[in-house]
Amino acid sequence: AFTNAGGVLPIKFVVGNSDGCKSDTLFKNLIIHYSPIPKFSFGPLLCNNEIIRFTDLSSLPTPSGSGTEQITKWDWLYDNIPSAVIQNPSNIFSAGTHHIKLIAESNFGCNSRFADSIIVVNPKPSISLNISDSCALRNIVHTASTNTSVPVSKWLWNFGTGLKLKTSVEINNYSQEGYKPITLIGQTIHNCKDTIVRPFNIYRNRSKAQRDTIVATDEVLQLSTIDTINMATYIWSPNIGLSSTTISNPLATHNRDQVYELNTLTIQGCDSYSKILVRRYDGPELYVPNAFTPNKDYKNDILKIFPVGIKEFNYFSIYNRRGQLVFSTKDYNKGWDGFFNGAMVEIGNYVWFAKATDYRGKIMVRKGNVLLLR
């Protein structure tokens, strides 16, 4: 037996007898194959929740251009346990120290020595996220914390505008409802991470009492609430003249002016406050001022009709002294600004007509005069 570097080893063989006679010399070239030189690397991120990839860097000291020898087998041992036979394996390891070995083998069956390395796998953190609220127009506190003794050195948040380095406590205020998913990453000094992706909805209570209204003194008025989606509770106050204080549309029978306040709460706990002024007038009746001043000083510029105790409004029309119709509307919320055919009309007296049906079903037709001043 002998050892020799890889390559061609010339062999001479001569046989002699006891008389000192020798045979012809036999010449033969013996091919000595190379053993692989084992070597490997691994990724820089060594965490117990990350895949660790090993890269084979083994080589053969074959003279350039021979091309006949190559590495064809790899035997990997993790903590002295045969674990993989591919060239570039990957694995997830528990936190702690691990012993990695590699044996490479050529296509001629020549094995390498061991290449080994000790790797330290760091523990990942375990994080949690607490959110204080889910209602629009409130300060919502987002609190990140750890569940184990593994410390977090960085908190990365994504509230829909990309990951940003922030503190463990973040406060946001949303003006609109909608889907607002949150991503939270806790990272250690070894760059080991734990990630939370939290679906998150912002809710908003848009309910409110219907607008201020004018009714007849003895008219029964049904209060109403708009935007009642996901509503849990209603509280009207005061209870003067109300059929109920805990429904969305109670009946109001108080015969004097009254402000009612409405507090509502959705099933998500979002609240809203609003109020309505109910003004009582003798009626049913159609009230029209006897004068107005359309001089653009924002005071008494528009002539409007005020229907009291009306179930259906038909029209409000205005005529000049020559009998020309200068304004007409079927919407009592609209009024006359003193213009006709794009020009301001002259100062003077005008006649109005109106028709409506009161809450008892009686048809009302009214007529009157109004003075336009400047």
Sequence and secondary structure as in RCSB ss.txt:
>XXXX:A:sequence
AFTNAGGVLPIKFVVGNSDGCKSDTLFKNLIIHYSPIPKFSFGPLLCNNEIIRFTDLSSLPTPSGSGTEQITKWD
WLYDNIPSAVIQNPSNIFSAGTHHIKLIAESNFGCNSRFADSIIVVNPKPSISLNISDSCALRNIVHTASTNTSV
PVSKWLWNFGTGLKLKTSVEINNYSQEGYKPITLIGQTIHNCKDTIVRPFNIYRNRSKAQRDTIVATDEVLQLST
IDTINMATYIWSPNIGLSSTTISNPLATHNRDQVYELNTLTIQGCDSYSKILVRRYDGPELYVPNAFTPNKDYKN
DILKIFPVGIKEFNYFSIYNRRGQLVFSTKDYNKGWDGFFNGAMVEIGNYVWFAKATDYRGKIMVRKGNVLLLR
>XXXX:A:secstr
     SEEEEEEE  B TTS B   EEEEEEE    B  EEE S  BTTS EEEEE  B    TT     EEEEE
EEETTEEEE SSS EE   SEEEEEEEEEEETTS B   EEEEEEEB    EEEEE   BTTSEEEEEEEESSSS
   EEEEESSS  EEE SEEEEE SS EE  EEEEEE TT  EEEEEE  EEB    EE   EEEETT  EE  E
E  TTEEEEEEE  TTBS SSSSS EE  SS EEEEEEEEETTS EEEEEEEEEEESSSEEE  SEE  SSSSSS
 SB  EEESEEEEEEEEEE TTS EEEEES TT  B SEETTEE  SEEEEEEEEEEETTS EEEEEEEEEE  
